[in-house]
Amino acid sequence: MRILCCVKRVPAPGAKINVSADGQSVETAHLGFTTSPHEECAVEEAIQLAERHDGTVTVLTLGPPEAEEQLRYAASVGAHELVLIPTDGTNWDPQRTALALTKAIVELESGDPFDLVLFGNESADSGGFQVGVRVAHALGRPMVNGIKGIDIEGDQITARRAVDAGFEVYELPRPAVLGVKEGINLPRYPTMKGRLASKKVEMATADVDAEPGGQLMVKLQQPEEQVSKTEILGDSPEAASKVVDLLEELGVL
């Protein structure tokens, strides 16, 4: 079984994001980067499926040369093959990204389709929910997003998507595409042995390009910071009455 997992290099969640003066990019000088959380779970799920079905996992990303860091991390936890579509670091719109990924996937398959292609439900930075769907459509394969469980038996893939009342269950023929949601599993941490082994894994490059799509980013706008004010009511027994007054004001008493 061959499984492909597409990941994206994104700013580390929780980091303070600063926008450039012209509003066209994010200041990256002091930012840490990681794999988008949904996609980190997708990599783990791909590895678990490969372990159960004697398969291989290929991890593909589109991004700057620095994205090798995210590919090596995937290798350190069990991915077998790494592929980078190099860019100059500028942000690509979803249409262009999906077209480039589709071209790379077709080249990697060489007529032998991946049994399963996994994406994250959405990226942690842009959150567009588009790329996986566009790639699946271009490849002519069934696709379901928001997946929290995957089982494979024979030529059939069973995928579960969480809803308020429980789960929706989908049955898809291989090959198929799925968008994995964070929480489907608990991603493993790389061991020292895995980190050392990841440095020896060959990283291939896919020299594909795609014309920009019809979606154009106009401007990034930084939201106003919400400032919270802390008021100390006192540090002696006399502050007790003030605490009671505040609780009454808040409707707690």
N, C-alpha and C positions, 0 to 999 in steps of 0.2 A: 504494500500500500504506500502510495506517495501522497504526502500532505504538504501543501504550501501555506505559509502564514505571512501575511503582509503587515508590517509594523511601521510606526512613524516615530521619529525623534521629536520630542516636545520638551518645553521647559518643565522642570520638576514641579509637581503639584505643590501648592502652598508658597511658592516663591513670589517675591514682589516683582511684578511686571511693569517695566517702564517703557513708554512709547517714545519713539524718536520725535524730534522737534517738528518734522514735516508730516507726522502722522502716518507714515507709510511702512513702518517696520517696528519691530520690538528691539529694544536695546539688550544685547546679549552678553555684554562685557562681563557682567558679574552673575550670570545665570548658570545654574546647573541644569543638565539635560538628562532625560531618561526615556524609556519606552512608554508610550501612552498606556495607562493602566488597563483599559479593556484589552488592548493588544498583548500586554504582558500575560493576561489570563488566556488569551488565544494561543500564545506560544506554549504555555503549560498544557493546555488541552490537547494541542497537536502532539506534544511529546508523549502524553499519557496514551493517546490513541495509537501512536506509533509503537509504543511499548506493548500494548495489548494485541496489536495486529501485525507485529513484525514488519513495521514500516520505516520510512525515512521522512525527515522533516526538513524542508527547505524554507529559509526565512529570507524575505525580500523587502527591501526598503528603498525609497526614493528620497534623496537628500544630499547634503554636502558631504565632503570626505569625512567630516567628524562623525557622521552617522555610523561609521565602522564600529564605534564604541558600542552602539546598541546591538549590532549584529554579533559582535564578539560576546556580548553578555548572553545572547540567545544560545550561542554555541556552548557557553560555559554551563548551561543548565540542560543541554542535551540535543540541540539542533545539529543536524548533520551537514547541511550545505548553506552557504551564505551568498547572497547576491545583492549588489548595490547598483542602483541607477543613479549615477552621479549628477548633481546639479551644482549651480554656482552659489547656492545658498538662498536665493530669492524664493519667495513664496509662490507656489504654483496653485492655480485655481483648481477646483475639484474635477472639472472636465479634462483639463490637460493632464492632471495626475492620473486619472482613471485611464486615459488613452495610453499613456506611457506604460503604466502597469500592465495593461492588456497586451500591448506589444511584447513586453518582456516575458509575460507568462506564456504566450504563444511560442516564443523562441525557446524557452526552457522546456516546454512540453515536447517539442519536435514530433508532433503527431501522437504522442502518448500522454493523454490528459492526466493531470493530477486528479486523484480520486476525490479530494476535498481541498477547497481553498478557503482559508479562514481570514477574516478581518475583525478588527475591533468594532463594537457597536457604533462608536463614533470616536474621533480623535479628541484628546484632552484640550487641545488649544483652539481649533476652529469649530469643532462640534457640528460639522455639516451634515452628517448622516448620509453622504452621497457616494463616496468613492466606491465602497463595496458593491452597492446596488448598480452603479454604472458599469463596473467591471463585469459583474455577473450578466448583465444585459448584453454587453458587447460580446461575451463568450457564448451567449445563448444557453446559460445554465440556470437551473432553479436556485432561488436565494431567499433566505429568511433572516431577518435581523432580530436582535434582542434575545439571543439564545442563551439558556442557562443549563442545558444538558444535551449531550450528544452520545448516541449509540450507533454502532455500525454492525450490520449483520448481512453478509453476502453483498449484494449490489444495492442494498437499501440503507439509507441513513435516516435515523429517527432523531428529530430535534425537538426540544421542549423550550417553550417561551413562557415565562412567568406572567400571570395575570392576577387580578384581584381575587378571583375565586379558586385559583390553583395554577394549572398549566394548560397551555395550548400545545397539542402534539402534532408535529408535521412529519410526514414521510416523504423523502426525496430520493430519486434515483441517483446513483453515481454516474458521472461526476456532478458535484454540486458546490455551492458557495454558501457560507454561513457567516453572520455577524455575531460575534461572541460578546456577551455582556460581563462586566466585572462581577465577581461573586460566583461564577460557575465553578471555580476551584480556588485553592490557595497556592499561588505560585511558589515553587521551591526556591531556595537560596542556592547560589552556586558554591560548590566546595572549592577548596584550594586546588585540588586536582583538576576540577573542571575548568577553573580559570586558566591554569597553565596549559591544559589541553586545547582551550579555545584559541590560543595564540598560534597554534599549528594548523588550524582549520583553514583551508584555502578559501579566500574570498574572491568570488567572480564579480565582474562588472558587466552590466548590460548597457551597451551604448545605444539607447533608443531616445528619441525625442518626440515631442508632440506639440502641435500648434496650440497657443492659448485658446481657452474656450470663451464663451460669451459672458461669463461672470467676472466682473471687474471690481476689485476692492477699491473703494473710494477713499476711505480714511479710517484709521484706528483712533478711537477716542477713549482716553483714560477716564474712568468714572471718578467722581469726587470722593475723596476719602471721608469715611464716617468717623468722626472723632467722638469718643466717649469721655465723659467727665466724671472723675471720682471725687466724691465729697466725704471727708472724714467727719463723723458726727461727734467724735470725742474719744478719749481714752481713759475715762474715769466712770464711776457709777452714775454720775450725773447724765451720761449719754444715753442711759436706758430710756428715759422719757422721750428723748428725740427719736429713738428707734421705734417706740410704740407709736408715736405720731406719724412716722413715715409708713409704718405697716397699715395704719388706719387709712392713710391717704391712698395707698395702693389697693385698698379693699381686701387686704389679707385678714384683718381682724374685723 
